[in-house]
Amino acid sequence: NAGVMQNPRHLVRRRGQEARLRCSPMKGHSHVYWYRQLPEEGLKFMVYLQKENIIDESGMPKERFSAEFPKEGPSILRIQQVVRGDSAAYFCASSPNPNTDTQYFGPGTRLTVL
Amino acid sequence: GQSLEQPSEVTAVEGAIVQINCTYQTSGFYGLSWYQQHDGGAPTFLSYNALDGLEETGRFSSFLSRSDSYGYLLLQELQMKDSASYFCAADTGGFKTIFGAGTRLFVKA
């Protein structure tokens, strides 16, 4: 039973480029959460999605960031026109229900913006 | 605002017992989770307390006091592999989990 999968594991972009991060939840999980983690800091909630719906995006910057979870395929976190401050680890987590007591995390994507 | 406070780092020796405290201030509260994260790795779920009291799972135990807005993670018989960051996280009843900044545990031989 595969866990949460994220790719790529490492992503390097130059300022102004776009970054696309993918997340495949655990089998049977239809609830996906995205978090950002800066070095030596905790996880900051960005967005919560169910299939084809964004439920809560209160933690996501209004500009340049978007997320989707289509009916088929992985969830995508997109960052347009990246800046150095976007460099961080981005983790995706999934759960079988909307309760947030237990979430299963993927290995993360480490984004470096040059 | 909503926040969780925990010590930034703790050092202990192999075989010892260590307690990592967490105080929380949230607009809603349903329970407290603990996660472990090794350097470069993903957070891994350890425990969840919805009710007051102590929950024991092997060498790890977690405690919650809702009246004090306080919880802790207790690690017994410390091993070198326990060196990691430990995060408390509040289930606020919505879809958003609020994480503390993490406690870095160093286990010495």
Interface residues (C-beta under 8 A of the other chain):
Chain A: Y33 Y35 E40 E41 G42 L43 K44 F45 Y48 I55 D56 S58 G59 F91 A93 P98 N99 T100 D101 T102 Q103 Y104 F105 G106 P107 G108
Chain B: Y30 G31 S33 Y35 G41 A42 P43 T44 F45 Y48 A50 F87 A89 D91 T92 G94 F95 K96 T97 I98 F99 G100 A101 G102
